[in-house]
Amino acid sequence: MYFPFLPDLNTLLLLGFLASFICLLSKAYISPVVNHFITLACLFAISFCINSWHIRHIIDHQMPSVMEGLDLVLDVEVIGLPVIRSQSLRFDARVIMAQYIGQKYEGKKISDKNGVSLNYPSPTQVLTGKKVRLSWRKDAAREALRAGQKWRLYVRLKRPRGFANPGGFDYQVWLLQQHISATGYVKIQADNVMLVTGQPKFFDGLRQHLDHGLFSDGEKDLNGILRALILGDKSFISQAQWQLLVKTGTAHLMAISGLHIGLVAGFAFFGIRRIMALVWLLPIYQPSPLMLRLVPALFSILASGIYAGIADFAIPTQRAWLLVTIFNFAHVFGRTFSVIYSLILAAAVILMINPFSALQNGFWLSFGAVICLLFCFSHRRPKISGAKSILLAQFAVFVGLAALLNMRQLPLTYMSPLANIIAVPIVSFFVIPFLFAAGLGVFIEPGLAQFFLSISQWVMAKLWWFLQWLSQGDSLLWLFSSIPLAAFFAISATVLLLSPRALGGQLPGVALLAVCLMLDNKRSDTRITVLDVGQGLSVVVESDATTFVYDVGAKYSDNFDIGSRVLAPFLRYQEVREIDLLAISHGDNDHAGGLVGLLNNIKTRQLASNEVLPVDNLLKAKQPGVLRSTCLAGQRWDMGSMTLKVLWPDTSVPLASVGDEPHKHRRQVSSNNTSCVILLTLDNFSMLLTGDIERSVERRLLANGTLPMNIDVLIAPHHGSNTSSSIKFISHLSPQHVIFSSGYKNRYRHPATKVLKRYEKLDNVIWNTADDGAIVIHIDSEGEAQLMSERETHPKPWY
């Protein structure tokens, strides 16, 4: 839950004071029963004040927007593990000193987009002591980068920023959760130099030493999985591996979970206790009963804390370590703590430390799994054990989390119980212990470390073969609609199904679940979404139970593409099970790069393009029934009440005659100018999708008389480049709304200033995904369109 605004500090102090005063007053003058509820309400108000102040403090520590894109020189200390790729490197650093290059900005003024005069702030005052995330493209100097080093780097920065799409991952709030004040890149042609080879902090040094000792040979396919299990670093897990884990419901194993922390705590506790019991038999020293309780508890807390620190204190490890600490101290002092109260205390501490944790799926899934197990097992008399308890635990977690996963539009697979029955014991009792042994071997004997690591790799390879065999076919489930009524019924059904058999709740639970399956959230209107995909394009049209997708955004690396990370989650959020028609305008990366990622996640009936795309083998292997077609002028698709008509490319026009650039650039230009131009019409509504066409194609379209006049929405050609949007073209179309799909502070400076002025002269309403986030167009039954932006309709304090 979030609020679109946060009260100022004075309001928070006043609210906190009033809550504290009412709480104290109620204890003196109000009955105990009423006082209990008043105390809870006051504590909630006080915690709200503290968390609001914390959130405001984090938001205010972002770099000022006036400094974005300026050349800076930073003295930084590298923290954490650098993530090294074939072409780039990403790392976090703490700023020691910052200044403008040449001091040409400090003390001067600038006017913002509203005409308000602003002073350029001092970089030293703004950035010193703050954490930044930097990327460094392939360069000889960067190969020596290690945690603890101090470097002088020439960089360009911008504020934390992420895509803003309905139901999408909020990368900006994730960065703020990591206390990152700015992101940017290192300029590779500058005089970047290492200043000092410093000593990293304890956990950074420990993680770096383990990483270098265990995974210096990065050629092994499953090393990314093993890194995630021991270091909590999931950045080396490939996209294909993630898809397999999601498909089998075992992705949670890649987070160092409470089970792993519990294993470490248990090994440490009972190991030290056994050693002390042996010492008890010696006449030299006999420990007291208090020492027999205290020493194992302290070692248990220390060992699990070190493991949680190696995992960079992710949310599941925080929860598990706090619970380990609570129960160990309860054991020492002979007290019994309620597990539920302990969970509430752990959640409160995590939220006090980092209030953004509540916005992460891991927070809810981590606590939800534990609550499901407690609810299922705590009321059983007598207690069950053995294989039956393992089966029941998997059933409880699968049923208990199904509603939560479905409501948050996360993948759910019916293979999950079977996969986890095999995978959880193997990972927990074979892979993890040998990884621990390998980690200890790094500090003793490198050969011993590699021996134990090879055993972990062998066991993981056998498990991976089993998961690959299990993942054959489509195993993803879509249980019910995400409408509130269905969610309420689903949660009620979950409680009934996991309740004691004596209550007889299983049959009503099944009945409620059947009601959930029958509820359908059919869309009565048409919805068009121009997604926020950075420097690229992706448009989704949902109408009459049909879905049309135009372009799929870019691919940035082997582990990140728009198709799998943005478009597929959005379609799941919209409860889209399959795409009826997918059109790719042309083969440039920013329009077609996410194609493979999308096809790996969402079923597609028909794929239309005018170029040969590198997905034929994928389609034959995973979606053999996809109909391939060519996008050519005159082609038409009737999808319910919606009509799609292709206006370009025209085979009657020689490709060589189209192009505004010299011959040496013909290949790039011809790719843009073969873009599939589609006119979408629905009742009285019309929209033109233009891809990356340039002025030469615009003239052709004007000459052949296929362009409509007075359209409702135009997707600006080529993201608003100077090579497109000629005056005659936009005057003929005379659109009411113009949408630019561009990246925030992109290096091409799209949309161009001249192009913006052309549209402004025609009194068009201008939208830009870089500033507005996703643009959603609702079209009613009469063809009236209403446009809304994601950042305006769903405001958040960090926007």
N, C-alpha and C positions, 0 to 999 in steps of 0.2 A: 504494500500500500504506500502511496506517496501523495503529497499535497502539491498543488500547482504553485504554491507560494509558501514562504516561511516567515513567521513573525520576527520582528526585530528583537534585539537583545533586551531592551527595556521591557517589552511585552512578555518575553520569556521569564525574566526575573520576577515580574509582578505575578504572573500565573503560578510560578513555582512557589513564591511566598504565600499566596492565597491557599494553594493546595496544602502546604505544610501547616498553615495556621488552622485550616478546617480539620485536618487530620488530628492535630493535638487537641482541638476543642471537642471533637467527637468522643475522644477517649474519656473526657471528664463528665460530659453531660448527656450522652446518648447511650441507649441500651447496647449491650455487647453484640446482638445479632445485627442491628442496623449499622453499628460501628464497623463491623467486618466489611460490609459492602462499601461504606464510605472510605475506609482505609485503602481498599483496592482501587477505588476510583481516584483517590488522591495520589497514590503511588503511580498509577497510570499517567496522571497529569504531570507529575514530577519527571517521570522517565521521558515523556513526550518533550518536555522543555529541554532536558539534557541532550536528547538525541537531535532535536531541532538545532540547538546551538552547535552540536558537533557537525551536523551536515552543513550548516551555514559556514562554519570555520573551514571545512574542506573545500566547499565551492569557492569561497573567497580567496583561497590559495592558488587558484588557477592563474596562469600567466595572462596579463592584460591583452585584449585582442589587438590593441594598437601596435604591439610588438610582433605580431604574426608576419612571417615572410621577410623579416629584416635579417641582415647578416650579423651574426654574433660570434664572439670568441669566448669560449667557456673553459675554465679549469675545472675538471670534474674528477670525482673518484668513482670507479666502476664498482657497482654492487650487484650481487646475484650472479647467476650463471649466464654468460652470453650465449645466445642461440645462433649457431653458425650454419648457414646454408651455402649452397654451391655458388650463388651469385650475391648474397648479401649476409649481413650480420645484424642482429638486434640485441640491444643491451640496455640496462637501466643504470643510471648514474646520479650521484648527488653533486649538486653544483657547489663549487668552492668559491669561484670568482666568475663574474660575467661582465662583458662590456661590448658596446657597439664597435664594429670594425671602423677604425679611423675617427671615432668619437663624433660622427657627423649627424647624429640624431639627438643625443642627450641635450636637454635644455630647450630644444626647438618645439614648435607646435604643429599640430595637424588637425584637420577638420574631419570628423567622422561622416557617415552617410547621411546623418540628419543635420549636418552643418554645424555641429557643436565643436568648438575649439578645444583640443586636448593637448596636454603636455606629454612628450615622450618621457616615460618613467626611466629612472636609473636602473639598468639591468642588475647591478650589484645588489641594490635594495630589494628588487622584485624576485630575483631567482636564487640568491645565495641561500644555501641550506635546503633547497627544494629538490625533489626527485623528478628526473626527466627520463623519457624513453626515446632512444635514438636508434636509427637504422644506418648502416654503413655499407654501401655497395662495395663490390670487389675492389680491394686496394691492398697493396703490399704491407702497409703500416698496420692495418687492422688485425693481421694474423697473430700479433703478439698480445692481443687484448686479453686480460685476465682480471678477475675480481681483486679489488684492493689497490689496483694501479691508479695513478693520477695522470691524467692526460690534458693537453691543451688542444682543443678541437674547434674548428670553424664550422658553424652549424646554422641552420634555419629552423625555427620552431613555430608551432601553432598550439593553440589551446587544445585540451582533450576534446575529441570530436568523434562521433560515430554516426552510423546511418540511423534514420528515424523512420521506421516502417511499422505498420500495425502488427502487433504480435512479435516483432523482431527483437533480436538480442541488442541490448543497449550497451554498446562498447564504451561510450563515454562514462557511464556510471561505473562500469568495471574498472576503467582507468582511475577514476576518483577513489574507488574502493582500495586500489593499490597505492593511493596517495601520490599519484603522478600528476604534476602540475603542468606539464607540456610534453608534446611529442615533436619529433622532427628528424632531420637526417644530417649526416656529416658530409661536408663538401669534400669530394675526393681529390680535387685539384689544389687544395689549400695545404699549408704547411702544418699538418697535424703531427704532433710529436708527443711521445710519452715523457712525462716529467719525472716520476718516481715509481719504482716498483715497490708498492706498499704491501703491507700485510693485511689480508682480508679479515673481516670480522669472523667470529668463531664459526657460525653456521655457514657463511659463504665459503670460508676456507675448507670446511669439512665437506660440503657438497662438491666443491671444485676438485678436491683431492680424490674423492670417490669417483667422480665423473672421469677424471683423467686416468685413474688406476684401473677402472673397469671397462670404460667404453671408448678408449682412445682409438680402437679399431671399430669404426662406425659402419663397416660393410655388412654386418650381420642384419638380416631382415627384421628380427624380433628384438634388437637392441633398444629400439624406441619404446617397446612395451616394457622391457625390464627397467629402463630408465624411469618410466612413469611409476613403477612399483616401488622403487627404492629411493628415488629423488623427488618424486612428485612432479617431474617435468614432462608434460605431455606434448611438447612442441615437436618431437621427432616421430610421433605416431603418424603414419601416412593416412591420406584420405581413404584409401581402400581398406586399411585396417580399421579405421573408425567405423566405416560402413558395416563391416563384418561384426564388430562389437555391438553396434546398435541393432543390427538385424537379429542377433542372438540374445539381446537383453543383458549383455555382460559388460557394457561400457562402464558401469559403476566400479568395476574391479580396477580400472585405471586410476581412480582416485584412491589415495591411501586412506582407507576407510576406518571406521571405528573398530572393525574386526581385526585389522592389522595392528592398530594401536593397542587393542586389548591383548592380542597375542604377545606383543613385546612386553607389555606390563605384566602379564601372567608369567612369562618365562623369567623375567627379572625377579618378581616377587617370590615365586616358589623355588627358583634356583638359589637365591640368597638365603631363603628360609631353610632349605636343605643343608646348605653349607654351615649355617649357624647351628643347626641341629647336630651336625657332626662335631662341631667345636664343643657343644654342650657335653659330649661324651668324654672330652679330654679333661684331665684334672687341673690343667694350667689355668683355664678361664671358663667360668660358667656365666653366660649372659643372663640378665634378669628377664622376667616375662615381658616387661615394658620394652626392652631392647629387642626381644624376639618379634615384637609387633612393629616397632618403629623402624628398624633398619631395613627390613624387606619392603616396607611401604615407601620409604624414601628412595630406595633403589628402583622400585617400580615406577614412581613418579618421574625420577631422573631419566631412566631409560626410555620411557614412552615420550617424555618431553623432548629428548634429543632426536628421536625418530620423527616427531611432529615438526621439529625445527628443520630437519633435513628435508622434509616435505614442504617447507616454506610456510608452515602453519596455515594450510588450507582449511576451509570451514569444517569439513568432516573431522579433520584431525584436531581442531580446536575443541569441538564438542566432545570428542572421545577423551582427549587429555584432561579436560575439565572434570568429566565424570570419573576418570581414573583418580584424579586428585581428591575429589569429594569422598569417594568410597574408601580410599586408603586412609584418609584422616578419620573417617568414621570408624574404621577398623582399629586404628591406633587408640582412640578414646572410648572404644566400646559402645559406640552409638549406632543406631539404625536409622538411616535416612531413606525416606520414600523416594523411589526411583522417579516418579512423576515430578515431585518437587525438585529433585536433582536436575532433571531435564529442563524444567522451567528456569532454574538458577543458571544452568549452562547457557541457555538461549539468551537470558538477560545479560549475562557477562559478554557474550559474543556481540550482541547488539550495542552494548555500551562501548565496546572497543571499536566496532565498525558498524554503524547503523545501516550502511548500504548492503550489509549481508542479507537482509530480509528480502532484497530484490533479486537474489540469486536462486536458481532452481536447486542448487546443491544444499542450501540451507533447509528448504522445505522437505526435500527428499531424504536428507540425512536424518532429521528429527522424525519425519513421518515413518520411516522404516522401523526405527526403534519403538515408536508408539504402537505400531501395528503388532510387533512381536510381544510387547508387554501386554497389550489388550488380549492377544490370543492365548498367551501362556500363563498369565498371572492368576486367572480364575480356574485353572484346571487342577482338580484334586481326584486321584493322586497325580503327581507329576509324571510326565512321560519322558522317555529317554531313547537313545539309540537312533536307528534309521527312521523310526516313526516321527521323532521330533524334528529331524532334518527335513523330511517331506512336509510336515506341517508348517515349519518355518518358511519354506519356499512358497507354499500355498498362501500363507498369511501375508507375506510381502507382495506377492503378485496381485492378490485380490485387493489388499489394502492400498497399494500405490496406483492401481489401475485408474481410479477416478481422478487422482491428483495428476497423473501423467496426461490423461486425456484432457483435463481442464486447462492445463498449461501447454497443450498441443505438442507434447513430447512423444516420441515413438514408443509404441507398446507392441510386444511380439509374443505370440503364444508359445514360442520356443523357449522363452525366458526360464520357466521353472526347471525344465529338463537340462538346459545349458548350465544353469547355476548350481544344480545338484551335483554336477560333475566338476564344474570349473571352480567353484568356491573352495571346496576342500583341497583340490590340487594346488591352487594358487596359494592358499593359506598355510598348508602343511608341508608342501614340497618346494614350490618355487620361492616363496618368501624366505623360509629358513636358509636355503642354500644361498640366496642373495645376501642375507645377513652374514653368513659365513664368508662369502666372497668379500663383503665390505670390510669385515674384520681382517681378512687376509691381506687387504691393501696395506694395512699398517704393520703387518708382520712379514709376509713373504709374497711378492707379486705372483710367483708361480702358483702358490696355493690359492690366491684370489682367482686366477684364471681357471683353475681346476673346478672350483665350486661354481664359478660363473658358467662354465661349459655344461655342468649338470643342470643348472636352471634353464639354460638355453635348450637343452635336449628335452626336458620335461615340458617346457612352454611350446616347443615345436610339435610335440605329440598332441597337446591340448589344442593347439591352433588347427591341426589337421581335423580334429573332431569338430571344432566349431565351423570350419569350412564345409564339412560334410553336412552338418546340421542346418546350415544357412541356405542350402539349395532350395530354390523356390521362393515365393513371396510369403513371408511370415508376419508382416505388419498387420496390426489390428486397429480398427476404428470402431470403438464401442458405441459411442453415443454422441449426440450433438452437444455443443458447449453452451447452449442456452442455459440460463440460471435454473430453470425448473428441472432440466435433465441432470444438472450438476447436483442439485439438492437430492433428487431421487437416488443418484449414484452413491453419494456419501451415505445416505440412509441404508441403502442396500449393502454397502460394505460393512457397516456396523452390525447389521443383522446377521450377515453371513459369518462374521468372525465372533459372534456372541456365543456364550455357552449353549450346548445342545439342549440343556434342560429348559431354557427359555423358549425354545421352539421358534427361533427367529430365522432359520435357514429358508423355510418355504416362503415366508413373506419377502425375504431378501431376494430370492430368485424371481418372485413376481415383480418387485420393484425394478430389478435389473431388466426384465422383459419390457417394462414400460419405458425405460431409458432407451432401449434399442428401437422402440417404435416412434419415439419423438424425433421429428425431423425439422431442421432449421432451414427450410427452403426459402430461397431469396425471391421476393416478389418484384423487386426492382432490378435495374441493371447497374452494375458497379464496375467502374474502370479505375484502376490504380496505376499511376506512374510511380514506380518504386524509386526510392532513394538508394541508388547503387554506386554513388560516386561518379567518376568520369566514365560514363557508359549509359546504357539504356536498357530498360526492361519494363514492359507494359502488360498488365493482366486485365482481361475483360471477362466478367462473369455475367451471364445472361441466360435465362430460360434453362437452367440446369446444364448449360454448356460453358466451357472455358476456352478462351483464346489467349495465347501468350505471344507477344511480339518482342523478340530479342531477349537475351539472357544475361547481359552484363559481362564483366571481365573475369579473367583468371589471373590472380596475382602471384600464386606460387603453387607448388604441388599439394599444399595443405589448405589452401584457401581459394575458393572461387565463388562468384555470386550465385551461381546456379544451386549449389548445395548448401551454402551458408545463409543466403538471404531469400532467394526465390522459393526454394522448397519449403523452408519453415513458414513463409507467408502463405503459401498454398495450403499447408496443413492447418494453419490458423484459420483460414477461410473455409476449412472442411472440404477442400477440393481433393477428390480421390484420384482423378486422372485429367489430363489435358486433351481436349478434343482436337485442337489445331495449334501447332507451334510453328511460328514463322520466324526465320532468321533473315534479317534484312541483307546482311553481307558478312563476309568472313573475318572482319577486323576483331581483334581481341576484345575490345570494349563492348562489342555487340554479341559475339558468339563464344567468348572464352568460357562461359559458365555452362555450355551445352552438355558436356559429359557429366558434370556434377548434377545437373537437373535430371538427366535421363537415368542416372543411377538411383534417384530417389523417388521420382514421380512417373507413373505410367503415362505414356503418350500414344494417342491414336494415329495422328498424322503429323508429319514434319515437312514443311515447305521451305525451300531455299532456292537461290539462283546460283549457288556455288557448290563445288564438291566439298563436303565437310568431313573432317576426320572422325566420324562416328559410325561408319558403316559396320565395322567389325563389332563394335559395342552393341549396335542394334540387333545384329544377328545373334549375338550371345545372350542378351538380356531382354530385349523387346523385339523379337522376330516379327511380330505382327504389325509393326509400325508401317503405315503407308507413306511412301516417299513421293513428293511431287515437286515440280519446278515452279518458282514464283515468276510468272511472266504476265505482261500486260494483257488484259482481257479476261484473265482467270477470275472466277467468282466463287465464293462460298456462302451459302445460305445456312445460317445457324439460328434456327428459331425465328424470332422477329428481327434478328441482326443480320446485316448483309456486309460482306467484305469483298471489295472489288480492287483488283490489282491494276494500278495505273502505269507502273514502270517496274522493270526495264522492258523496253519495246524491241523485239527481235528485228523489226523492220529498219531500225536505226543502227548503222555500223558502229561498233564500239570505238573504233579508232577516231571517229568524228566527234566523240564526246570527250571533252576535257579542256580545262582552262590553263593547265600547267604545261611547262616545257616537256619534251619527249623523255628526258631522263627521269621525270617523276611520274610517267604515265602509269606504271604499275600500281602505285598508291592511289592515284586519282581514279583510275578505272575501277578499283575496288569500291571506292566511295560512290561512284556514279553508277554502279550496278545495284545499288540498294533497292530493296523491294519496297515500293511506295504503295501503301494500302489506304483506301478510303473506307472508313467504317460508317455506316448509316443505320439509324434505329429510329423509326417514326420520324419525328421532326429534328432529330439530333444528328449531327455529322462531325466526324473527327478525321484528321489526316495524319497518318504515320509516315514519316519521310526518311528515316534512317540517316545516312550521311550524304545525301545528294548535294551537289554544288550548283553554281549559277548556270552552268551549261545545261544540266538536266532541267532546271527550273524553266529555262527558255524553251526547251523541247516540250515540256508539259503544257506551257502556255500556248505554244504553236499548234499542238495537235487537238486542242479544245477539250481535253478530258478533265481538266481541273474544275471543281465546283466553285461557286461563289458564296460568300457570306456563310462560312462554316462556323461551327461553334467552338471547336478546340483544334489547335495546331500544335503538334510536337515539333518544335523548332528544328530545322535541318542542321545536322552536324553540330549539335550542342550549342548553336549560336556562333559558329565560326565566321570569320570575315569572308570566307569563300562561298557563303550561302546567304539565304534570306535577302535576295535582291528586292528592290523597292517595288518593281512591277509584280513580282511573285506574291508578296504579302499584301499588296494593294488589291490584287485580283481575288485572293482568298478572303480578305477582310475578316479575319477570325475575331471572335469575341474574347477568347482566352488563348494565350500563348504559353506553352510550358517548355522550359529549358531543363534538360536532364544533364547536369554537370557536377563535377566534384568540387568540394569546398576548397577554396584557394588553390585550384588546379594550376598546373604549370603551363597550360595552354592559354590561360586567362579567358576561358569561355564562361559566359557569353561575352563577345567583344563589345566594347563600349559603343562603337558605331552601329552595330546591329541592334542593341538595346534602344538607341535613340530612334532608329527607324520604326520600331514597333510602338514606342511611346508617342510618336507623332500621329499614329493612326488610332490612338486612344484604346489600344488593346490592354486587357488585364494581364499582367505579366506574373508568371510563377516560375520559381527556380528551386529544384530539389535540393540544391546546395544550401539554401537558406530556409526553405519551407519544409523540408523532409518530403515524404511521400505525398503526392497530390491525389486525392480521392474524388472521383466524379460520380455522384449519384444521379441516375436518370429515372424519373418516374414514368408512369404508364402513358403520360401525355407527351413525353419527349422533352420535358423541362429538365435542365441540368443544374446541379448545385455542386460547386467545387469547394473543397475543404483541404487544408494542409494538416499533416500529422503534428507538426510542432505547435500549431495554433489550437487545434481541437483537443490535444492531449498535452497541455503544457506541463513541464517539470521544472523544479527549482534550478536544476543545473543547466537548463537551456538558456 
